[in-house]
Amino acid sequence: MNKHLYPVIMSVLILVTLIISGCCSKNPTITLSGLDYSDFDTVINGKNVSLYTLSNGDMEVCITNYGGRIVSLMVPDRDGALRDVVLGHDNIRDYINIDGNFGAIIGRYGNRINHGRFKIDSIEYQLPQNNYGHCLHGGQKGFHHSVWNASQISDSSLVLKLHSPDGEAGFPGNLDVVVTYTLTSNNSLEIDYKATTDKPTIVNLTNHSYFNLSGDPMCSILDEIVTLQASSYIPIDSTFIPIGNLVEISGTPFDFRTGRTIADTLGDETEEQLRNGHGIDHNFVLDNDGSAIATVHDSYSGIVMSIITDQPGIQFYTGNFLDGTIRGKKGFYYAKRSALCLETQHFPDSPNHKEWPSTLLNPNEQYHTKTVYSFSAK
């Protein structure tokens, strides 16, 4: 679809949505992004699932407590028109039946653990091996398939809580997790993660939203300009497991420090790491000084996303395994390179690399991290 035609179509859809909403009661059934609340109302394992909406007057974020997923994220473009910049589904049935991590909270351990094995105090633990013989995102029954207890404390803030029992998916310790989504007045979406345990365990939480800042999932992300404040990255083997030490990015296609399009990097067909990852699917080691560590700019919509985090790494993924078979919102099928992910986190397989920042959480400690996604347009 033509990128210039898409905003016109979306404006019409939003106008129709507003008309429909205005004809309803004080609790409209349709969100600005066109989602119907009733399509998310269900019961899973005896727990109620719903759709929740955050608004600050300029933006709208819709979240379901099934997996703590960001379902839609409406952001104003350079002309003030709202665009949905994340991929996902428009009903709970698809989230349940289609295997994917669209917008989900990932845990207990985001990314991969080699062969699903790690040790704490000489005790070896075995996790599910759900990806090339390794454990990915906490296993096939990770937090992205859990029903979180939800409490909307204001129009702009949602608190999600989850209890993960000792031994779940092989992880030790009873883990209690609190994730708070807050939409601020300056058009930032804050994700605050907290967790406590009663036994030494490992924790690495993140969010797995798929972003396309053009607002049109039919357009690829190849022309989006990415900046990453990272001087090194973690090379991987063909099963996506780290193969050794951190590698300096100078002189490699992975140098995004001054900003480059994704197409610039993926065009280097001689790069072994791009072949191993089927594109970019690598963890970048952040030069974190408290300022924005990543930005993405779409020149067609004008939308700019900036990311600030206190985490040591960020997983940059270029939608390599989207293949046009997954039907998403508004009936669109998501093609390869139709979105990118920027998942703030610790490094993959950190429990088996003592020289890297630790993901160990002990009793009487609190896991606490925050990531902020800020949006503007130019």
C-alpha positions as CSV (number, residue, x, y, z in Angstrom):
1,M,0.0,0.0,0.0
2,N,1.2,3.5,-0.8
3,K,2.5,5.2,2.3
4,H,1.0,8.5,1.3
5,L,-2.4,6.9,0.8
6,Y,-2.4,5.0,4.1
7,P,-2.8,8.0,6.4
8,V,-5.9,9.0,4.5
9,I,-7.4,5.6,4.9
10,M,-6.5,5.5,8.6
11,S,-8.0,9.0,9.2
12,V,-11.3,7.8,7.8
13,L,-11.2,4.7,10.0
14,I,-10.4,6.8,13.0
15,L,-13.2,9.2,12.2
16,V,-15.7,6.3,11.8
17,T,-14.5,5.0,15.1
18,L,-15.0,8.3,16.9
19,I,-18.5,8.6,15.4
20,I,-19.4,5.1,16.6
21,S,-17.9,5.8,20.0
22,G,-19.8,9.0,20.3
23,C,-23.0,7.2,19.7
24,C,-22.4,4.8,22.6
25,S,-22.6,5.4,26.4
26,K,-19.9,7.0,28.5
27,N,-17.9,3.8,28.2
28,P,-17.4,3.4,24.4
29,T,-16.8,-0.1,23.2
30,I,-14.3,0.8,20.4
31,T,-10.8,2.2,21.0
32,L,-9.2,4.9,18.8
33,S,-7.2,2.1,17.2
34,G,-10.4,0.3,16.2
35,L,-10.3,-2.4,18.8
36,D,-13.5,-3.8,20.3
37,Y,-13.3,-4.4,24.0
38,S,-15.7,-7.3,23.8
39,D,-13.2,-9.1,21.5
40,F,-10.8,-9.4,24.4
41,D,-13.2,-10.4,27.2
42,T,-12.7,-14.1,28.1
43,V,-11.7,-16.4,30.9
44,I,-8.4,-18.4,30.7
45,N,-7.6,-21.0,33.4
46,G,-10.3,-19.4,35.6
47,K,-8.9,-15.9,35.3
48,N,-10.6,-12.9,33.6
49,V,-8.9,-11.4,30.5
50,S,-9.8,-7.9,29.3
51,L,-8.5,-5.0,27.3
52,Y,-7.3,-1.9,29.1
53,T,-6.8,1.6,27.6
54,L,-4.3,4.3,28.6
55,S,-4.6,7.8,27.3
56,N,-2.9,11.2,27.9
57,G,-5.0,13.2,25.4
58,D,-2.5,12.9,22.6
59,M,-1.8,9.1,22.6
60,E,-3.6,5.9,23.3
61,V,-2.2,2.6,24.4
62,C,-4.2,-0.6,24.6
63,I,-3.0,-3.5,26.7
64,T,-4.4,-6.9,27.5
65,N,-3.6,-8.7,30.7
66,Y,-3.1,-11.9,28.7
67,G,0.7,-11.8,28.5
68,G,0.7,-8.1,29.5
69,R,0.7,-7.4,25.8
70,I,0.7,-4.0,24.2
71,V,-2.0,-4.5,21.5
72,S,-2.0,-1.0,19.9
73,L,0.0,2.1,20.3
74,M,-1.5,5.2,18.7
75,V,1.1,8.0,18.1
76,P,0.6,11.4,16.3
77,D,2.6,11.8,13.1
78,R,4.1,15.1,11.8
79,D,0.6,16.2,10.7
80,G,-1.0,15.2,14.0
81,A,-2.8,12.1,12.6
82,L,-2.8,9.1,14.9
83,R,-1.0,6.0,13.6
84,D,-0.8,2.6,15.3
85,V,2.9,1.8,15.4
86,V,2.9,-1.8,16.8
87,L,1.9,-5.1,15.3
88,G,-0.6,-7.4,16.9
89,H,-4.0,-9.0,16.8
90,D,-7.5,-7.4,17.2
91,N,-9.0,-10.3,19.2
92,I,-7.9,-12.5,22.1
93,R,-8.5,-15.7,20.1
94,D,-5.6,-15.0,17.8
95,Y,-3.3,-14.2,20.7
96,I,-4.1,-17.6,22.2
97,N,-4.0,-19.6,19.0
98,I,-1.2,-18.0,17.0
99,D,2.3,-18.6,18.4
100,G,3.9,-15.2,18.7
101,N,5.2,-12.7,21.2
102,F,3.6,-9.5,19.8
103,G,3.8,-6.8,22.5
104,A,4.2,-9.3,25.4
105,I,6.0,-9.2,28.7
106,I,8.8,-11.8,28.4
107,G,10.0,-13.8,31.4
108,R,11.3,-15.3,33.5
109,Y,14.3,-15.0,31.2
110,G,14.1,-13.0,28.0
111,N,16.2,-14.2,25.1
112,R,18.1,-17.6,25.1
113,I,19.8,-19.9,27.6
114,N,22.2,-22.4,26.1
115,H,20.5,-25.9,26.0
116,G,18.2,-24.5,28.7
117,R,20.8,-25.3,31.5
118,F,22.3,-23.1,34.1
119,K,23.7,-23.5,37.7
120,I,23.2,-21.6,40.9
121,D,25.5,-22.6,43.8
122,S,26.5,-25.8,41.9
123,I,22.9,-26.9,41.5
124,E,22.0,-27.4,37.8
125,Y,18.6,-26.5,36.5
126,Q,17.0,-27.6,33.3
127,L,14.6,-25.4,31.4
128,P,12.4,-26.2,28.4
129,Q,14.3,-26.4,25.1
130,N,11.9,-24.7,22.8
131,N,14.2,-23.1,20.2
132,Y,17.0,-24.9,18.4
133,G,17.6,-27.0,21.5
134,H,17.8,-23.9,23.7
135,C,15.4,-22.1,26.1
136,L,13.9,-19.0,24.5
137,H,11.9,-16.4,26.4
138,G,11.3,-18.7,29.5
139,G,10.0,-21.6,27.4
140,Q,6.8,-22.1,25.4
141,K,4.7,-21.4,28.5
142,G,6.5,-18.2,29.6
143,F,5.0,-15.0,31.0
144,H,3.7,-14.1,27.5
145,H,1.0,-16.9,28.0
146,S,0.2,-16.0,31.6
147,V,-2.9,-14.1,32.7
148,W,-1.7,-11.2,34.9
149,N,-3.8,-9.6,37.6
150,A,-4.6,-6.1,36.4
151,S,-5.4,-2.9,38.2
152,Q,-5.9,0.3,36.3
153,I,-4.9,3.0,38.9
154,S,-5.6,6.0,36.6
155,D,-6.4,6.8,33.0
156,S,-2.7,6.7,32.2
157,S,-1.4,3.9,34.4
158,L,-1.9,0.1,34.5
159,V,-0.4,-2.2,37.1
160,L,0.0,-5.9,36.3
161,K,1.0,-8.6,38.9
162,L,2.0,-12.2,38.4
163,H,3.0,-15.0,40.8
164,S,5.3,-17.6,39.2
165,P,5.6,-20.6,41.5
166,D,8.8,-22.4,42.5
167,G,9.7,-24.9,39.7
168,E,7.6,-23.4,37.0
169,A,9.3,-24.1,33.7
170,G,12.2,-25.4,35.7
171,F,13.1,-22.1,37.3
172,P,13.8,-22.1,41.1
173,G,12.0,-19.9,43.6
174,N,8.6,-18.3,44.0
175,L,8.8,-15.2,41.9
176,D,6.4,-12.3,42.4
177,V,6.4,-9.8,39.5
178,V,4.9,-6.3,39.2
179,V,5.0,-4.5,35.9
180,T,3.6,-1.0,35.6
181,Y,2.7,0.7,32.3
182,T,2.5,4.5,32.5
183,L,1.7,6.9,29.6
184,T,3.1,10.3,30.5
185,S,2.1,13.8,29.5
186,N,5.1,14.2,27.3
187,N,4.2,11.2,25.1
188,S,6.4,8.6,26.7
189,L,5.4,5.0,27.6
190,E,7.2,3.9,30.7
191,I,7.5,0.2,31.6
192,D,8.6,-0.4,35.2
193,Y,9.6,-3.9,36.2
194,K,9.9,-5.2,39.7
195,A,10.4,-8.8,41.1
196,T,11.2,-10.6,44.3
197,T,12.0,-14.2,45.1
198,D,12.2,-16.5,48.1
199,K,15.1,-18.6,46.6
200,P,18.1,-17.7,44.4
201,T,16.9,-17.5,40.8
202,I,17.6,-15.7,37.5
203,V,15.4,-12.9,36.1
204,N,15.6,-11.0,32.8
205,L,12.4,-9.3,31.9
206,T,11.6,-7.3,28.7
207,N,8.9,-6.3,26.4
208,H,8.6,-7.8,22.9
209,S,6.7,-5.1,20.9
210,Y,7.1,-5.1,17.1
211,F,7.4,-1.5,15.9
212,N,6.7,-0.1,12.5
213,L,6.8,3.7,12.8
214,S,5.2,4.3,9.4
215,G,2.0,3.1,10.9
216,D,1.5,0.9,7.8
217,P,2.3,-2.8,8.4
218,M,2.3,-3.3,4.6
219,C,5.5,-1.2,4.4
220,S,8.8,-2.6,5.4
221,I,11.1,-1.2,8.1
222,L,14.2,-1.2,5.8
223,D,14.2,2.6,5.3
224,E,13.8,3.4,9.0
225,I,16.8,5.1,10.4
226,V,18.2,3.5,13.6
227,T,20.7,4.9,16.0
228,L,22.2,2.7,18.7
229,Q,24.6,4.0,21.4
230,A,26.6,0.7,21.4
231,S,30.3,0.2,20.8
232,S,30.1,-3.6,20.8
233,Y,27.7,-6.5,20.1
234,I,27.5,-10.2,20.9
235,P,28.1,-12.5,18.0
236,I,26.0,-15.7,17.7
237,D,26.2,-19.1,16.1
238,S,23.6,-20.5,13.7
239,T,21.3,-21.4,16.7
240,F,21.5,-17.8,18.0
241,I,23.7,-18.7,21.0
242,P,26.6,-16.3,21.9
243,I,29.9,-17.8,20.6
244,G,32.4,-15.9,22.7
245,N,33.5,-12.5,23.8
246,L,32.0,-9.1,22.9
247,V,33.0,-7.8,19.5
248,E,33.8,-4.1,18.7
249,I,31.4,-2.8,16.0
250,S,33.8,-0.4,14.4
251,G,34.2,-1.4,10.7
252,T,31.2,-3.8,10.8
253,P,27.7,-3.5,9.4
254,F,26.5,-3.4,13.0
255,D,27.8,0.1,13.7
256,F,24.6,2.2,14.2
257,R,26.2,4.9,16.4
258,T,25.7,7.7,13.9
259,G,22.5,6.4,12.5
260,R,21.9,4.2,9.4
261,T,19.0,2.5,7.6
262,I,18.4,-1.2,8.2
263,A,18.7,-1.7,4.5
264,D,22.3,-0.5,4.7
265,T,23.2,-3.3,7.1
266,L,21.2,-6.1,5.6
267,G,22.7,-5.4,2.2
268,D,26.1,-6.9,3.3
269,E,25.6,-10.4,2.0
270,T,29.1,-11.4,2.9
271,E,28.6,-10.9,6.7
272,E,28.5,-14.3,8.4
273,Q,26.7,-12.9,11.5
274,L,23.8,-11.7,9.3
275,R,23.6,-15.2,7.8
276,N,23.5,-16.7,11.3
277,G,20.8,-14.4,12.5
278,H,18.8,-14.4,9.2
279,G,19.3,-10.7,9.4
280,I,19.8,-8.7,12.6
281,D,18.9,-10.7,15.7
282,H,21.7,-9.6,18.0
283,N,22.3,-8.2,21.5
284,F,24.1,-4.8,21.5
285,V,26.2,-3.8,24.5
286,L,25.0,-0.3,25.4
287,D,27.2,2.7,26.2
288,N,24.7,3.8,28.8
289,D,25.1,7.3,30.1
290,G,21.5,7.8,31.0
291,S,20.5,9.5,27.8
292,A,18.6,8.0,24.9
293,I,20.4,4.8,23.9
294,A,18.4,4.1,20.8
295,T,16.3,6.1,18.3
296,V,14.2,5.0,15.3
297,H,13.0,7.6,12.7
298,D,10.5,6.9,10.0
299,S,10.9,9.6,7.3
300,Y,7.4,9.1,5.8
301,S,5.3,9.5,9.0
302,G,8.0,11.7,10.7
303,I,7.6,9.7,13.9
304,V,10.7,9.3,16.1
305,M,10.9,6.8,18.9
306,S,13.6,7.2,21.5
307,I,14.5,4.6,24.1
308,I,16.0,5.1,27.5
309,T,16.9,2.2,29.8
310,D,19.1,1.2,32.7
311,Q,19.7,-2.3,31.2
312,P,23.2,-3.3,29.8
313,G,21.9,-4.6,26.5
314,I,19.3,-4.3,23.8
315,Q,18.2,-7.1,21.4
316,F,17.8,-5.6,18.0
317,Y,15.6,-7.9,15.7
318,T,14.5,-7.0,12.2
319,G,11.4,-9.2,11.8
320,N,13.4,-12.0,10.1
321,F,10.9,-14.8,10.7
322,L,7.7,-12.9,9.8
323,D,6.7,-14.6,6.6
324,G,3.4,-13.3,5.5
325,T,1.3,-16.1,7.1
326,I,0.3,-14.3,10.3
327,R,-2.9,-12.4,10.0
328,G,-2.8,-9.3,12.2
329,K,-5.0,-6.3,13.0
330,K,-7.4,-5.1,10.3
331,G,-6.8,-8.3,8.3
332,F,-3.2,-7.4,7.4
333,Y,-0.7,-10.2,6.9
334,Y,2.7,-9.5,8.4
335,A,5.5,-9.9,5.9
336,K,9.2,-10.3,6.5
337,R,10.8,-7.0,7.7
338,S,7.4,-5.5,8.4
339,A,8.5,-4.6,11.9
340,L,11.5,-4.4,14.2
341,C,12.0,-5.1,17.9
342,L,14.3,-3.3,20.4
343,E,14.1,-5.3,23.6
344,T,16.0,-3.8,26.6
345,Q,17.5,-6.6,28.7
346,H,20.5,-8.4,30.0
347,F,22.7,-10.4,27.6
348,P,21.5,-13.8,26.3
349,D,22.9,-16.8,28.1
350,S,24.3,-14.5,30.9
351,P,23.9,-17.2,33.6
352,N,26.5,-19.2,31.8
353,H,28.9,-16.2,31.4
354,K,30.1,-15.1,34.8
355,E,32.1,-12.3,33.2
356,W,28.9,-10.6,32.1
357,P,26.4,-8.6,34.2
358,S,24.6,-10.9,36.5
359,T,21.0,-11.9,36.3
360,L,21.0,-13.6,39.7
361,L,18.2,-12.5,42.1
362,N,18.5,-13.5,45.7
363,P,15.9,-13.4,48.5
364,N,15.7,-10.0,50.3
365,E,16.7,-8.3,47.0
366,Q,14.5,-6.6,44.5
367,Y,14.8,-6.8,40.7
368,H,13.9,-3.3,39.5
369,T,14.4,-1.8,36.0
370,K,12.7,0.8,33.9
371,T,12.6,1.4,30.2
372,V,11.0,4.5,28.5
373,Y,9.8,4.7,25.0
374,S,9.3,8.4,24.0
375,F,7.6,9.5,20.8
376,S,7.8,12.7,18.8
377,A,7.5,13.8,15.1
378,K,9.6,15.9,12.8
